[in-house]
Amino acid sequence: MTNIRPYSLTPAAAVAAAPEKTAVQPRRHPEGVPLDNRAAELAAGLQAEPARIDPKFLYDAQGCVLFNAICELEEYYPTRTERAIFEAHRAAIVRSLPASVQWVDLGCGDCAKSRDWLPHVDACRYVGVDIAADWVRREVAALGRHFPQMPCEAMEADFSGEFDLHGALVDLHEHPPVFFYPGSSIGNFSPGRAVAFMAAIGREAGARGCLLISADLRKDRQTMERAYADDLGVTAAFNRNVLRVCNRVLGTDFQPADFAHEAIFDAERGRIEMRLRARKRVRVRWGAMGRTFQPGDAIVTEHSYKYTPEQFDGMLAEAGFSVRSMWTDPRAWFGVFLAQR
Ligand SMILES: C[S@@+](CC[C@H](N)C(=O)[O-])C[C@H]1O[C@@H](n2cnc3c(N)ncnc32)[C@H](O)[C@@H]1O
């Protein structure tokens, strides 16, 4: 991967003055208590125009397993492209990190990417944060067995609402946090929400903390659409599985086979739109409520924004990060950004 090149979008600028304290309001959830009223959120989405289901509902235990299978698909370039960038530039990225960090893995899933980073980073502790609480507790426990010297903690949080990571962090001055948000998950937020999310993370990071984040970059339509509609139908199964989540959480009577998987790139908005489109007339009921989908009616299940390097760099700047670098692959398909206030 000798062609892979780092390029700094901002020449070495001084780190900004000490940050203001976090403005993210806490919304704590005792162990085992649902993060929010998921059923009410699903019901509101199903009644919206167009109908929608937030992508966070894709990640039940089955969804997490299917997502891992997607990452292995020939069509799904993001995981292997990101891995190549990490491997080619890990040493340079690590050199830019402070010492004795707390490594905070946002949307950690199976923690596999952190497993590759931790042997190279001067980290005193690991915090895995994810909405898929049970799955993540198990995965973080497995990570702890792999790194027995390092305290490893799991935290449940829903990034689509208000969240507070402060309680999971220790002394920010002694142990600056590195917030690790790989996999281009940031693309699931609208650009405005992505900036707000990164600004909140920046405030949590303190003066010396960093955000190490990946964004998928714009490329030809066919490559992007194939990544979300593979020949084996794994992404289709991942998408349809959300209807089973709906049946379980809200009590709907969806038959997943009644809906076709679709992934289209909207060039104007710069995003892949993943939908489930009714194959026939479908009447879905939950409690006393219901909705009829006519043939061709769609439920939007995920947006995945694709950015140019300049666009994403501008979003990091807007979020309050004054020192920013980016590394990419030879085709400039994927970007890894390191940002500090
Ligand atoms: C695309 S996977 C990425 C997993 C892993 N970090 C990687 O890069 O391969 C997204 C992860 O974010 C979690 N997630 C999705 N929506 C979330 C939300 N609203 N709040 C917190 N975590 C969320 C999922 O459970 C899943 O583990």
Ligand as a Chemical Component Dictionary entry (heavy atoms), coordinates in Angstrom:
data_LIG
# 
_chem_comp.id                   LIG 
_chem_comp.type                 NON-POLYMER 
_chem_comp.pdbx_formal_charge   0 
_chem_comp.three_letter_code    LIG 
# 
loop_
_chem_comp_atom.comp_id 
_chem_comp_atom.atom_id 
_chem_comp_atom.alt_atom_id 
_chem_comp_atom.type_symbol 
_chem_comp_atom.charge 
_chem_comp_atom.model_Cartn_x 
_chem_comp_atom.model_Cartn_y 
_chem_comp_atom.model_Cartn_z 
_chem_comp_atom.pdbx_ordinal 
LIG C1  C1  C 0  -21.886 -0.130 11.403 1  
LIG S1  S1  S 1  -21.674 -0.873 12.981 2  
LIG C2  C2  C 0  -19.968 -0.517 13.298 3  
LIG C3  C3  C 0  -19.336 -1.462 14.302 4  
LIG C4  C4  C 0  -17.818 -1.286 14.465 5  
LIG N1  N1  N 0  -17.495 -0.080 15.193 6  
LIG C5  C5  C 0  -17.160 -1.234 13.108 7  
LIG O1  O1  O 0  -16.693 -0.171 12.711 8  
LIG O2  O2  O -1 -17.125 -2.283 12.452 9  
LIG C6  C6  C 0  -22.484 0.298  13.947 10 
LIG C7  C7  C 0  -22.421 0.026  15.446 11 
LIG O3  O3  O 0  -23.017 1.163  16.082 12 
LIG C8  C8  C 0  -24.037 0.731  16.960 13 
LIG N2  N2  N 0  -25.114 1.734  16.893 14 
LIG C9  C9  C 0  -26.001 1.911  15.886 15 
LIG N3  N3  N 0  -26.834 2.922  16.168 16 
LIG C10 C10 C 0  -26.453 3.399  17.393 17 
LIG C11 C11 C 0  -26.927 4.443  18.221 18 
LIG N4  N4  N 0  -27.981 5.192  17.863 19 
LIG N5  N5  N 0  -26.303 4.666  19.405 20 
LIG C12 C12 C 0  -25.233 3.899  19.778 21 
LIG N6  N6  N 0  -24.746 2.887  19.042 22 
LIG C13 C13 C 0  -25.345 2.637  17.859 23 
LIG C14 C14 C 0  -24.487 -0.626 16.460 24 
LIG O4  O4  O 0  -25.025 -1.422 17.487 25 
LIG C15 C15 C 0  -23.208 -1.194 15.872 26 
LIG O5  O5  O 0  -22.464 -1.932 16.806 27 
# 
loop_
_chem_comp_bond.comp_id 
_chem_comp_bond.atom_id_1 
_chem_comp_bond.atom_id_2 
_chem_comp_bond.value_order 
_chem_comp_bond.pdbx_ordinal 
LIG C1  S1  SING 1  
LIG S1  C2  SING 2  
LIG S1  C6  SING 3  
LIG C2  C3  SING 4  
LIG C3  C4  SING 5  
LIG C4  N1  SING 6  
LIG C4  C5  SING 7  
LIG C5  O1  DOUB 8  
LIG C5  O2  SING 9  
LIG C6  C7  SING 10 
LIG C7  O3  SING 11 
LIG C7  C15 SING 12 
LIG O3  C8  SING 13 
LIG C8  N2  SING 14 
LIG C8  C14 SING 15 
LIG N2  C9  SING 16 
LIG N2  C13 SING 17 
LIG C9  N3  DOUB 18 
LIG N3  C10 SING 19 
LIG C10 C11 SING 20 
LIG C10 C13 DOUB 21 
LIG C11 N4  SING 22 
LIG C11 N5  DOUB 23 
LIG N5  C12 SING 24 
LIG C12 N6  DOUB 25 
LIG N6  C13 SING 26 
LIG C14 O4  SING 27 
LIG C14 C15 SING 28 
LIG C15 O5  SING 29 
# 
